[in-house]
């Protein structure tokens, strides 16, 4: 498994977690808000490289923070976009 990557955006901490899946990379994103509430996605899709997966996950998380639509479908095999779920 690859290491999780973190960035900060507008007081939120975004954590992208890529994993190798049959020569492709799958990725999830978790967003922890300033209040400590954490929202997580399911698998966002399959990507040809770890960096592509992480970039997409961060773009997805930033769109959620900004209350925008998630990025358009990825070139490879994106999973269905599900709402990020809040967890304590």
C-alpha positions in Angstrom: 0.0 0.0 0.0 1.2 3.5 -0.8 1.5 6.2 1.9 -1.3 8.6 2.5 -0.7 12.2 1.4 -2.1 15.2 3.2 -2.7 18.8 2.3 -4.5 21.7 4.1 -7.2 23.8 2.3 -9.3 26.5 3.9 -8.8 25.1 7.4 -9.6 21.5 6.3 -7.1 18.6 6.2 -7.4 16.4 3.1 -5.9 12.9 3.2 -5.6 11.0 -0.1 -4.9 7.2 0.3 -3.8 5.5 -2.9 -3.6 1.7 -3.1 -2.3 -0.5 -5.9 -5.1 -2.6 -7.5 -4.2 -4.9 -10.4 -1.4 -2.6 -11.9 -3.6 0.5 -11.4 -4.1 2.8 -8.5 -7.3 3.2 -6.6 -7.8 6.1 -4.2 -10.0 7.5 -1.5 -10.2 10.9 0.1 -10.9 11.9 3.7 -11.6 15.5 4.7 -11.4 16.6 8.3 -13.1 20.0 8.8 -12.1 22.7 11.3 -14.6 21.3 13.8 -13.0 17.8 13.6 -15.8 16.2 11.6 -14.4 13.8 9.1 -16.0 13.0 5.8 -14.8 10.1 3.6 -15.3 9.0 0.1 -15.5 5.5 -1.3 -13.0 4.4 -4.1 -12.9 7.3 -6.6 -11.7 5.3 -9.5 -8.6 3.5 -11.0 -5.7 5.6 -12.3 -2.5 4.8 -14.2 -0.2 6.3 -11.6 -0.1 7.1 -7.9 0.3 10.8 -8.6 -2.7 10.9 -10.9 -4.8 9.2 -8.3 -3.7 11.6 -5.5 -4.2 14.7 -7.7 -7.7 13.5 -8.6 -8.6 12.8 -4.9 -7.4 16.2 -3.8 -9.4 17.9 -6.6 -12.4 15.9 -5.5 -12.0 16.9 -1.8 -11.5 20.5 -2.7 -14.6 20.5 -4.8 -16.5 19.1 -1.8 -15.2 21.8 0.5 -16.2 24.5 -2.0 -19.6 22.9 -2.5 -18.8 22.4 -6.2 -19.4 19.4 -8.5 -16.6 16.9 -8.4 -14.1 16.9 -11.2 -15.4 15.4 -14.5 -14.8 11.8 -15.2 -11.3 10.6 -15.2 -9.7 9.3 -18.4 -9.4 5.8 -17.0 -12.1 4.0 -15.0 -13.7 6.4 -12.5 -16.0 4.9 -9.9 -19.5 6.3 -9.4 -19.2 9.5 -7.4 -20.9 9.1 -4.0 -21.5 11.8 -1.5 -18.8 12.0 1.1 -20.1 10.7 4.4 -19.5 12.4 7.7 -18.1 10.4 10.6 -17.0 11.4 14.1 
